[in-house]
């Protein structure tokens, strides 16, 4: 169904809308009009995600200069659910508007969730996958491999790099599974392809850490626009995410070593 909120045509992919959803949209539109912040609460099971997506993407259709929608979720499972809902919505918008409703939307996650290298992707932990990836894609490794065919590199990364500016996704909505499938078909690394494509995307869905963790946000922010609409889904978890992102675990062994080194420095100064 489609309906008006003030001067905005809202495209909503279902035949019935709850009163809570409509009220939610009213408040959200006021926040977008004011270019401000908005804190919203909605009962569980009343379609919060599709409400947000419908109103904001409809707003994007009307205001072509509006920035990206950055939709932050807590887990990969929630990320995939958002993208599934977005695919349903996009199909409805395209049915109503044709090519005008085409969009680029994708999920961005860690190497562990996007790697398709036969050996590296089988590593158990995220840290192991990251290390295995860097071992095959580091610039100095690739430089040595030019003259030494015995040095192993990642064929998917090389394929992505080789195609350069032509390594692009067609318009559409891409889950993590879609990105891995597309990467295998084209011979391109899905992780680096996704990072490259966020600059062209209308909607990007990723984990809270990509905005809240300084170790990660500095990498991603270089590929984003300055002005975006940011949604934190399940925002009551943000405090825990911030605590985790800005916390450091220190072993007693590390403290003991630091104490010994400090003692040595103090002795040298005293001499």
VONU-798078 format. One record per residue (C-alpha): residue in one letter; y, z, x. Coordinates in Angstrom, 2 decimals. Layout:
! VONU-798078
- type_y_z_x
- a_Y_Z_X
...
END
This chain:
! VONU-798078
- type_y_z_x
- x_0.00_0.00_0.00
- x_3.61_-0.43_1.02
- x_6.65_1.44_-0.25
- x_10.25_2.20_0.61
- x_11.76_5.30_2.18
- x_15.50_4.65_2.03
- x_15.89_1.25_3.74
- x_12.53_1.40_5.55
- x_9.43_-0.44_4.33
- x_6.43_1.71_5.18
- x_3.05_0.06_5.64
- x_0.23_2.45_4.75
- x_-3.35_1.08_4.89
- x_-4.79_3.06_1.97
- x_-4.35_2.81_-1.81
- x_-3.43_6.45_-2.32
- x_-1.01_8.71_-0.49
- x_-0.96_12.52_-0.76
- x_2.35_14.20_-1.69
- x_2.13_16.06_1.64
- x_1.95_12.76_3.50
- x_5.03_11.41_1.75
- x_7.03_14.59_2.45
- x_5.88_14.43_6.06
- x_7.20_10.87_6.32
- x_10.56_11.85_4.87
- x_11.10_14.52_7.51
- x_9.84_12.29_10.29
- x_12.18_9.45_9.32
- x_15.14_11.84_9.32
- x_14.24_12.86_12.87
- x_13.92_9.24_14.01
- x_17.23_8.30_12.39
- x_18.91_11.21_14.16
- x_17.14_10.47_17.48
- x_16.20_14.13_17.48
- x_13.21_16.44_17.62
- x_10.93_17.36_14.77
- x_8.31_20.09_14.35
- x_5.93_19.34_11.48
- x_2.92_21.15_10.07
- x_0.44_19.60_7.69
- x_-2.74_20.93_6.04
- x_-6.01_19.98_7.71
- x_-7.68_16.96_6.14
- x_-4.59_15.46_4.52
- x_-4.25_12.50_6.89
- x_-1.74_13.66_9.46
- x_-2.60_11.00_12.06
- x_-2.36_7.95_9.80
- x_0.85_9.36_8.32
- x_2.47_9.56_11.74
- x_1.22_6.16_12.81
- x_2.24_4.43_9.58
- x_5.78_5.75_9.56
- x_6.52_5.30_13.25
- x_5.02_1.80_13.61
- x_6.83_0.73_10.43
- x_10.01_2.05_12.02
- x_9.22_0.01_15.14
- x_8.83_-3.13_13.03
- x_12.28_-2.64_11.53
- x_13.98_-1.53_14.73
- x_12.83_-4.03_17.34
- x_14.71_-2.30_20.18
- x_12.96_0.99_19.54
- x_10.89_2.21_22.50
- x_7.17_2.84_22.67
- x_5.21_5.35_20.68
- x_3.53_7.74_23.11
- x_0.83_9.60_21.19
- x_-0.57_12.59_23.09
- x_-3.93_14.12_22.17
- x_-5.94_17.04_23.53
- x_-9.32_15.35_24.01
- x_-10.74_11.87_24.61
- x_-12.56_12.08_21.25
- x_-9.23_12.65_19.46
- x_-7.71_9.77_21.43
- x_-10.40_7.40_20.21
- x_-9.94_8.58_16.61
- x_-6.22_7.82_16.82
- x_-6.91_4.32_18.12
- x_-9.48_3.70_15.37
- x_-6.90_4.68_12.75
- x_-4.32_2.50_14.46
- x_-6.67_-0.49_14.36
- x_-7.07_-0.06_10.59
- x_-3.30_0.19_10.21
- x_-2.61_-2.81_12.42
- x_-5.04_-4.96_10.43
- x_-3.21_-4.06_7.22
- x_0.22_-4.73_8.74
- x_-0.96_-8.10_10.03
- x_-2.36_-8.96_6.58
- x_1.05_-8.23_5.06
- x_3.31_-9.65_7.77
- x_1.25_-12.09_9.81
- x_2.02_-12.56_13.49
- x_5.16_-10.44_13.16
- x_2.90_-7.36_13.02
- x_1.05_-8.11_16.25
- x_1.02_-5.13_18.59
- x_-0.30_-4.02_21.94
- x_-1.85_-0.56_21.79
- x_-4.27_1.10_24.16
- x_-5.69_4.38_25.34
- x_-5.20_5.53_28.91
- x_-7.58_7.99_30.51
- x_-9.01_8.99_33.87
- x_-11.11_6.85_36.17
- x_-14.17_8.77_35.01
- x_-13.68_7.47_31.46
- x_-12.73_3.91_32.43
- x_-14.64_3.11_35.63
- x_-17.31_0.40_35.32
- x_-18.44_0.27_38.95
- x_-22.25_0.71_38.83
- x_-22.40_3.47_41.45
- x_-19.00_5.17_41.19
- x_-19.10_5.45_37.39
- x_-22.37_7.36_37.66
- x_-20.82_10.21_39.65
- x_-20.93_13.49_37.78
- x_-17.40_14.90_37.97
- x_-13.95_13.43_37.61
- x_-13.17_14.43_41.20
- x_-16.25_12.58_42.48
- x_-15.34_9.42_40.55
- x_-11.74_9.59_41.82
- x_-12.94_10.00_45.40
- x_-15.48_7.18_45.07
- x_-12.84_4.87_43.63
- x_-10.30_5.57_46.36
- x_-12.97_5.06_49.01
- x_-13.44_1.48_47.78
- x_-9.86_0.60_46.82
- x_-7.70_2.21_49.54
- x_-5.42_-0.33_51.21
- x_-6.73_0.43_54.69
- x_-10.35_-0.02_53.54
- x_-9.52_-3.37_51.97
- x_-7.68_-4.46_55.11
- x_-10.71_-3.72_57.27
- x_-13.00_-5.50_54.79
- x_-11.08_-8.75_55.29
- x_-12.59_-9.07_58.79
- x_-15.73_-7.02_58.24
- x_-17.92_-8.09_55.30
- x_-20.08_-5.00_55.80
- x_-17.25_-2.78_54.53
- x_-17.79_-2.20_50.82
- x_-14.98_-2.64_48.31
- x_-14.87_-2.66_44.50
- x_-15.41_-6.12_43.05
- x_-13.69_-5.17_39.78
- x_-10.56_-3.94_41.58
- x_-10.56_-7.05_43.77
- x_-10.87_-9.22_40.67
- x_-7.95_-7.46_39.03
- x_-5.81_-7.76_42.17
- x_-6.75_-11.40_42.69
- x_-5.56_-12.41_39.21
- x_-2.33_-10.43_39.64
- x_0.24_-11.25_36.96
- x_-2.41_-13.07_34.94
- x_-4.47_-9.89_34.54
- x_-3.29_-9.18_31.00
- x_-4.81_-7.99_27.75
- x_-4.35_-10.14_24.64
- x_-2.45_-8.51_21.77
- x_-4.50_-5.92_19.90
- x_-5.62_-2.29_19.74
- x_-7.92_-1.18_22.55
- x_-10.06_1.94_22.68
- x_-11.51_3.12_26.01
- x_-14.77_1.39_25.06
- x_-12.86_-1.83_24.38
- x_-11.18_-1.64_27.79
- x_-14.50_-1.17_29.58
- x_-16.05_-4.08_27.67
- x_-13.08_-6.34_28.39
- x_-13.14_-5.33_32.06
- x_-16.80_-6.31_32.41
- x_-16.17_-9.66_30.71
- x_-13.21_-10.55_32.93
- x_-14.38_-8.85_36.13
- x_-11.28_-6.61_36.13
- x_-10.99_-2.86_36.68
- x_-10.21_-1.28_33.25
- x_-8.43_1.74_34.78
- x_-5.85_-0.25_36.76
- x_-5.57_-2.83_33.99
- x_-4.71_-0.10_31.46
- x_-2.10_1.40_33.78
- x_-0.57_-2.05_34.22
- x_-0.56_-2.82_30.50
- x_1.27_0.30_29.34
- x_4.56_-1.34_30.32
- x_3.88_-4.05_27.70
- x_2.42_-1.79_25.00
- x_4.02_-0.77_21.71
- x_1.72_2.26_21.43
- x_0.05_4.25_24.22
- x_-2.39_7.05_23.48
- x_-3.30_9.53_26.19
- x_-3.95_13.15_27.06
- x_-1.23_15.81_27.13
- x_-1.52_16.03_30.94
- x_-0.03_12.58_31.38
- x_3.32_14.02_30.28
- x_3.01_17.72_31.08
- x_1.24_17.84_34.44
- x_3.69_16.99_37.26
- x_0.81_15.75_39.44
- x_0.03_13.04_36.87
- x_3.29_12.39_35.03
- x_5.07_11.23_38.18
- x_2.60_8.37_38.57
- x_2.66_7.25_34.94
- x_6.38_7.71_34.26
- x_7.23_4.89_36.67
- x_5.45_2.48_34.34
- x_7.09_3.71_31.13
- x_10.38_3.01_29.39
- x_13.13_5.61_29.52
- x_13.32_5.94_25.73
- x_10.09_6.59_23.83
- x_8.99_8.34_20.68
- x_6.62_11.09_21.80
- x_4.09_12.75_19.48
- x_2.12_15.82_20.52
- x_-0.83_16.03_18.15
- x_-2.32_19.52_17.68
- x_0.77_20.92_19.41
- x_-0.43_24.52_19.22
- x_-2.51_23.73_22.31
- x_0.46_22.75_24.46
- x_1.03_26.22_25.93
- x_-2.53_26.35_27.26
- x_-2.22_22.86_28.71
- x_1.03_23.80_30.47
- x_-0.51_26.97_31.89
- x_-3.50_25.05_33.18
- x_-1.39_22.24_34.65
- x_0.94_24.60_36.50
- x_-1.67_27.09_37.67
- x_-3.29_27.16_41.10
- x_-6.67_28.72_41.86
- x_-6.73_30.45_45.25
- x_-9.93_31.73_46.84
- x_-10.08_35.00_48.73
- x_-11.16_33.01_51.80
- x_-7.88_31.07_51.65
- x_-5.84_34.26_51.35
- x_-7.68_35.82_54.30
- x_-7.01_32.74_56.41
- x_-3.33_32.74_55.47
- x_-3.08_36.45_56.36
- x_-4.61_35.83_59.80
- x_-2.27_32.93_60.48
- x_0.72_34.98_59.39
- x_-0.32_37.78_61.75
- x_-0.58_35.32_64.65
- x_2.88_33.92_63.90
- x_4.32_37.42_63.72
- x_2.77_38.31_67.11
- x_4.20_35.17_68.70
- x_7.66_35.94_67.34
- x_7.51_39.52_68.62
- x_6.59_38.28_72.11
END
